[in-house]
Amino acid sequence: MHPAATRLASVPGPAARLVLDFLLPPRCLTCDARVSEVDGLCADCWQKVQFIEKPLCHRLGLPFSHDIGDGAWSPQAIANPPPFDRLRAVAIYDGAARDLVLGLKFGRRRDLARPMGRWMARAGNEFLDRESILVPVPLHWFRLLTRRFNQSADLARAVAQTCGGQFEPGLLKRRKRTRQQVGLTAKERWKNVRSAFSVDPARRGDLLGRHVVLIDDVMTTGSTVAACSKILLSAGAASVDVLSFALVDPSHTSSTEPATS
């Protein structure tokens, strides 16, 4: 802890907050510019975030250029309906949103999970409640050993703290160490993750008849969350929705494709 913060520990809350903000002013989560509130973005970075708002595809959460009615499906959802019910995301994977994802995953900025999780809880408020089971997309044990944390689990924990859902990081397992998905076609991605996941046999009873919200940091083609959803449904889940922080624009996948879990 910063020495100034240590000395202020015995000072009453409001007064300490004022003094601490003066000595250590809040900084933008991505560019380090001064901001008015903790865990916020500066005006420049905020403007660079392409937040996903309605109108959007009911199934895949893809933004529409104009409103075509509630419950409308995008051409992608019609052509290839996903196994999950709905997918929602905070923003398009670009600009400050991309910086946040990369900062959490590879910059080890685990402090970013809290504000990112709060934004995710708002994006998924139509299907999040206290009865939801929040399951992060798991890492293989070897990758977890080398990275030391699962960014999707950190996000799922933050979402659960906001909406009151049941955080279950150990329910879904990645039993096969898959190759990196970067550069693979959609068909190759699906083959890569097929049979990669399983539900802990001892936890199947906890899953039976429950609503699951699958949590990931960024969704590209959807092959990983689709594989996870199929396993969860086959193990007895009543329904699965997907909540991601960022969504890769389908028209720019090749140029903005992120490194995957």
N, C-alpha and C positions, 0 to 999 in steps of 0.2 A: 504493500500500500504506500502511496505517496506520503512523505512526512507531514505535509500540510493536512492531508486527510486524517492521519493518525491523531494529530493534535486537536482536530475538530470533532473527534469521536464523542467527547463528553458535552459538546455544545448542543443546545436544543435544536431540533430538526430544521425548522424554517430558517433560523439564523445561520446555521451551519451550511445549509444549501446555498444561501446568498453569498457567503464568504468563499465557499469552495468554487462556485461558478465564476467568481471574480478571479481567483487564483489559477483555476484550471478550467477555463471556459470550454463548453461543449464543442466538439469538432464534428464536421461532416463525416459520415461513415465511409465515404469513398475517397474524397480529395483532401481531407484534413482542414478545410476552411472552417472558420468560426460559424456556429449556428446558434439559434436561440434555445433549442431544446436538446436534451440528451437523446442519443439514438435516432438522430434525424439526418436529413440530407440538406445541403445548401440549395439555394434557388437554382443555380446552374445545373447541378446534378439532378435535381427533381425534374427539371424540364427535359432532361435526356432520357427519362424513364418512360417507356411506352406502356403505360398501365392498360390492362385488358379490362374493358368495361362493356356493358351491354350496348348494342345487340351482339350476341355471340351464339355459336353453335351449341345447342342444348347438350349434345353428347361429348364433343371434343373440346369445347371451350374456345374454339377459334373465333377471333373477332370478325364480325361482318362489317362491310363498308356502309350498309344501310339496314334499317330495321325491316325484317320480312316476317315478323310475328313471333310470339312466344312459342317455345318448343321447336323451333325450326332446326333442321339438321343441315350441316355443311355437305358439299359434294363428297368430301373425304369420308365422312361418317356414313353416308348413304352407300358409297361404294364398298366400304370395308368396316362394318359396324364393330366397335370394340367390345370385348367381353365385360368391361366395367360399365357402370351406368352413366356416370358423368365425370368429366375432367375439368378442373378449374385451376387457373394459374394467376399469379399477381401481375406479371409483365412479360413482354417479349424479351427474349434473350439478346440484349443489345445494350450499349451505353452503360449507365450506372448499374442496371440490373445485372449485366454480365460481370461487371467489376465486383459486385457483391457475391455472386456465385463463386467466382474464382478466388476471391479473398477468403471465403469460408473454407472452400475445399482444399486449395493448394497453398494459400497464405497462412493457414492455421489460425485465422481470425474467428475463433469460435464464439467470440462476443457478438458477432454479426447474427448468429442464429436467433437471438431473442427478438430484435426488431423485424427480421425477415419472417419469423414465425407469427408475429402479430399481424403482419400484412397478409400472410397466408390464411390466417383464421378469418379475416374479413372476406377474402376472396372465396372461401369455401363455406361461408355462413349458411348457405341454403341447405347443406347436408351435414353440417357439424352439430353435434349436441353431446350432452353428458353421457349418453348411452353408446356413443361411437367408440370403436376400438381403433386406435391410431397405430398403424404398422409401418415402419420405415422400410424402404427398399434396402435389403441387407447387403453387406459386403462379404466377400469370401474371407475366411479367417486369416489367410496369408496377407491379403491387402489391408485388412484391419490391423494386423500386427505391424505392418510397415508404416501405415498412415497414422495409427494410434487412435483414431476416432472415425465414426461414420457420420458424415455431414447430414445425411438424411435423418439419422436418429436424433441429432441435435435439433433439427428443425421440427421433427415430430414431437419432441419433448416440449419445445416452446409453444407449438400449436395447442398441445394438451393443457399446458398451464394457462392458456388464454381462454379456451372454450370449455375446459373441464372434462374433456374426453379421457379415455383410458389408454395410456401410453404402454404399448406392448412391443419392446424392441427385440425380444427373443422368440416371438411366435413364428416368424418366417425366417427360413435359413437359406443361404446360398451354398449349395452342396458341391457345385462345380466351379472351378476357377476359370472364368471365361476370358477370352482375349478382349483387348480394348475394342470398342465399337466404332471408334473414329475411322472414317474412310470406308466403312462397310455399306453395302446397299441395304435396303429395307429387308430383302429376303435373307441376306447374309446375317443381318442383325437378329432376325427371328431364329435362324438356325443356331446362332451363337448362344442364345439364352434359353433355347428349348431344353427342358429337363434340368435347368440349372438351379431351380428353387424347390423347396419342400417345406411343409408345415411340420413343426415339432410334434411327433406322434403323441406325446404326453399332453399336448395343449389342444388337441382337436375338440375336446369337450367344451373348452372355453370359447371356441370359435363358432360352434353350432348355432345357427339361427341368428347370428349377430350381424350388425352393419359394420363394415370395415372401411376405413379411410386410409388408403395407401399413400404414403408421403415420399416424395422425391424432390431433389433440388432443381433439376432441369429435365424437361421432356423433349426429346428430339423426334424420333419416329414413333415412339410409343411401344416398341417391341418389348422392352424390359417390364413396363408396368402391365402390359397385356399378359405376359407370361406369369407374372406374380398374381394377377387377378384370377387367371384360370386355376391356379393352384389353390388359392384361397376359397374360391367358389366350389371346387371339387372336394375340398376338405370340410364343407358344410356351412360356409358363410352365406347369409341370406342375400347380401348385396355388397358390392364394392364400388366406391367412388375413389377418384384419384385427385390429389392435391399437390401441385408442384409450385415452386417459387417462380420459375421461368419457363417459357415455352418458345422453342425455336420456331421462327417464322417458316412455314413449309415452303415458301417460295425462295428462301435463302439458306436452306439447310447446308448446302455444300460450302458456303462462304463463312458461316457463323457457327458451324458445328462444334459443340463443346466436347471437351474430354469427359467421358462418362465415369460412372462409379467403378 
